[in-house]
Amino acid sequence: MFKISLLSSTAGKPYGSPDSGGSGHSKRNKQQTATATARSDKTSLSAALEPRNWSQQAADITDNLLDVSKYKSLAVYAEVKLAEALDRAAKVQPDTVNEDGELLPNSLKTAVCFQLLGELAELCGPFSKTLTALRDQLLPAVYSSYAAAEAAKPLQFDQMPWFSVAAHLQRDNTALLAQQEAFKRELAHHQAQMAAVEQQLLTFKAAIDAGEVAAAALTATNATLAAARDA
C-alpha cells in the first residue's frame, strides 16, 4: 500500500532526428534507437503501474451497460442500471463477510455507486449541480490517496477507499501482534533455558564448594595424623 502521489508515470523526452551526414551515422542511429526503445519500455511499464482511480475502476463495470435513450422513465433507467452494475461488480469482486458473518463493504461496488451517482446527476436537470456537489463532498470522506494491488492482480494498483485502508492496517497490525507474541514466546523459552543453565551453575558451584570443604577437612586430618606420628 502506498500513496498515489508517489507513483506517477514520466513520459520520455522527444528525440531529434539523427544527423544526416558524417561518419558513424549508422552507429549513432542504432544507439539512439536502442535508447528510445529502452525509454519507451520504461514509460510503458510506468504507465502500466499507474494506479487506477475510483472512476476508472467503475468504468470497467458501467461503460456501455445501458442506453438511456431506450428508456422513457429516468427512474426506471436508474434502477435497472444500478441493479445490473451492482450484479456485474459482484461477479468481478464477490462480497465478503467478517468473522461474525457481517457483510463487509465492497470497494468495486462503492466505485460503481459513485460513478452512477455522477451519471444520474447529469440527467437530473435543475438538481444536476447540487447532486454533483454532494458527490464531490462525499468522495474525500470515502476515498483515500492510497493505492494497493490485490493478490490476484499484483500489477494492478487501485485507489483505495478508507475502509480498505483500515482493513490493510488491521491485517498489518494483526501480523505485527502475531510476530510480537511469537517473539515473546521465543524470549520466554530462552529465558527458561538461561534459568536452567543458571540453576545448573549454582548446583556445580555448590558441589565445588562442598568438595573444597571436604578437601580442607581431609587436609586438616592429614596434618593432625602427621603431627601425632611425629610426636
C-alpha positions in Angstrom: 0.0 0.0 0.0 1.4 3.4 -1.0 0.3 6.9 -1.6 -0.8 7.5 -5.2 1.3 10.7 -5.5 4.4 8.5 -5.1 3.7 6.6 -8.3 3.4 8.7 -11.4 4.3 7.9 -15.0 7.0 10.0 -16.7 6.8 10.3 -20.4 10.1 10.0 -22.4 11.5 13.1 -23.8 11.2 13.6 -27.6 14.3 12.8 -29.7 15.6 14.8 -32.6 16.3 13.3 -36.0 19.7 11.6 -36.4 22.4 13.5 -38.2 22.2 13.1 -42.0 25.9 13.1 -42.6 29.3 12.3 -41.2 31.0 9.1 -40.2 29.4 6.9 -37.6 25.9 7.8 -38.7 24.7 4.2 -38.6 26.2 3.6 -35.2 24.7 6.7 -33.7 21.3 5.8 -35.3 21.4 2.4 -33.6 22.4 3.8 -30.3 19.6 6.4 -30.4 17.1 3.7 -31.5 18.2 1.4 -28.6 17.9 4.3 -26.1 14.5 5.3 -27.4 13.3 1.7 -27.2 14.6 1.4 -23.6 12.9 4.6 -22.6 9.7 3.6 -24.4 9.7 0.3 -22.5 10.2 2.2 -19.2 7.4 4.6 -20.0 5.1 1.7 -20.9 5.9 -0.1 -17.6 5.3 3.1 -15.7 2.0 3.6 -17.4 1.0 0.0 -16.7 1.8 0.6 -13.0 -0.1 3.8 -12.8 -2.9 3.4 -10.2 -6.5 3.4 -11.4 -8.7 5.9 -9.6 -12.2 5.1 -8.5 -13.8 6.3 -11.7 -11.5 4.1 -13.9 -12.4 1.1 -11.7 -16.1 1.8 -12.1 -15.8 2.4 -15.8 -14.9 -1.2 -16.4 -18.3 -2.1 -15.0 -20.6 0.7 -16.0 -19.4 1.6 -19.5 -21.8 0.5 -22.3 -24.1 -1.1 -19.8 -27.4 0.5 -20.8 -28.6 3.2 -23.3 -30.6 5.8 -21.5 -32.3 6.8 -24.8 -34.1 3.4 -24.8 -35.9 4.3 -21.5 -38.8 6.6 -21.2 -38.5 6.8 -17.5 -35.3 8.1 -15.9 -36.3 6.4 -12.6 -36.6 3.0 -14.4 -33.3 3.6 -16.2 -31.5 4.4 -13.0 -33.0 1.5 -11.1 -32.2 -1.0 -13.8 -28.6 0.3 -14.4 -27.8 0.3 -10.7 -29.1 -3.3 -10.3 -27.2 -4.6 -13.4 -24.0 -2.7 -12.4 -24.0 -4.0 -8.9 -24.6 -7.5 -10.1 -21.7 -7.3 -12.6 -19.5 -5.8 -9.9 -20.4 -8.6 -7.5 -19.3 -11.2 -10.1 -15.9 -9.4 -10.6 -15.4 -8.8 -6.9 -17.7 -11.0 -4.7 -18.9 -9.7 -1.4 -17.1 -10.9 1.8 -18.1 -11.2 5.4 -16.2 -10.8 8.6 -15.8 -13.4 11.4 -19.2 -12.5 12.8 -20.9 -13.1 9.4 -21.5 -9.3 8.8 -21.3 -8.1 5.2 -18.2 -6.0 4.5 -18.0 -3.0 2.2 -17.2 -3.8 -1.4 -14.7 -1.4 -2.9 -15.8 -2.1 -6.5 -19.5 -1.6 -5.7 -18.6 1.6 -3.9 -16.8 2.9 -7.0 -19.8 1.9 -9.2 -22.2 3.8 -6.9 -20.2 7.0 -7.1 -19.9 6.6 -10.8 -23.6 6.1 -11.3 -24.4 9.0 -8.9 -22.4 11.3 -11.1 -24.0 10.0 -14.3 -27.5 10.3 -12.9 -26.8 13.8 -11.5 -26.1 14.9 -15.1 -29.6 13.7 -16.1 -31.4 15.4 -13.3 -31.8 18.9 -14.8 -32.0 21.6 -12.2 -30.7 19.1 -9.5 -27.6 18.2 -11.5 -25.3 20.8 -10.0 -26.5 20.1 -6.4 -26.2 16.3 -6.8 -22.7 16.6 -8.3 -21.6 18.8 -5.5 -22.9 16.3 -2.9 -21.0 13.5 -4.6 -17.8 15.6 -4.7 -18.2 16.3 -1.0 -18.6 12.7 -0.2 -15.6 11.5 -2.3 -12.8 12.6 0.1 -14.7 11.1 3.0 -14.8 7.7 1.3 -11.7 7.6 -0.9 -8.1 7.9 0.3 -4.9 8.9 -1.6 -3.5 5.4 -1.2 -3.4 2.6 -3.7 -2.7 -1.1 -3.5 -2.7 -4.2 -5.6 -4.7 -7.3 -4.8 -3.1 -10.7 -4.7 -5.0 -11.9 -7.8 -3.7 -8.9 -9.8 -0.3 -7.9 -8.3 0.5 -5.4 -11.1 -2.9 -3.5 -11.0 -2.9 -0.8 -8.4 -6.3 0.7 -7.5 -7.2 3.7 -5.4 -8.4 2.6 -2.0 -11.5 3.7 -0.1 -10.8 4.4 3.6 -12.4 1.1 4.7 -9.9 -0.8 2.6 -7.0 1.2 4.1 -8.4 0.3 7.5 -8.6 -3.3 6.6 -5.0 -3.3 5.3 -3.8 -1.6 8.5 -5.8 -4.1 10.6 -4.2 -7.0 8.8 -0.7 -5.5 9.2 -1.4 -4.9 12.9 -2.6 -8.4 13.4 0.5 -9.7 11.7 2.7 -7.5 13.9 0.9 -8.6 17.0 1.4 -12.3 16.0 5.1 -11.6 15.5 5.2 -9.9 18.9 3.6 -12.9 20.5 6.0 -15.2 18.8 8.9 -13.1 19.9 7.6 -13.2 23.5 7.3 -17.0 23.4 10.8 -17.3 22.0 12.1 -14.9 24.6 10.4 -16.8 27.4 11.8 -20.0 26.1 15.4 -18.6 26.0 14.9 -17.1 29.5 13.8 -20.5 30.8 16.9 -22.1 29.2 19.0 -19.4 30.8 17.4 -20.0 34.2 18.0 -23.8 33.9 21.7 -23.1 33.0 22.0 -20.7 35.9 20.5 -23.4 38.2 23.0 -25.9 36.9 25.8 -23.5 37.5 24.6 -23.0 41.1 24.5 -26.7 41.6 28.0 -27.1 40.2 29.2 -24.3 42.4 27.6 -25.9 45.5 29.3 -29.2 44.6 32.7 -27.4 44.1 32.3 -25.6 47.5 31.4 -28.9 49.2 34.4 -30.5 47.6 36.7 -27.7 48.8 35.3 -28.1 52.3 35.9 -31.8 52.2 39.4 -31.3 50.9 40.2 -28.8 53.6 38.9 -31.2 56.2 40.9 -34.0 54.7 44.0 -31.8 54.7 43.4 -30.9 58.4 43.0 -34.6 59.3 46.2 -35.5 57.4 48.0 -32.7 59.2 46.8 -34.0 62.6 47.8 -37.5 61.8 51.2 -36.3 60.7 51.7 -34.4 63.9 50.7 -37.3 66.0 53.1 -39.6 64.2 56.0 -37.2 64.6 55.3 -36.9 68.4 
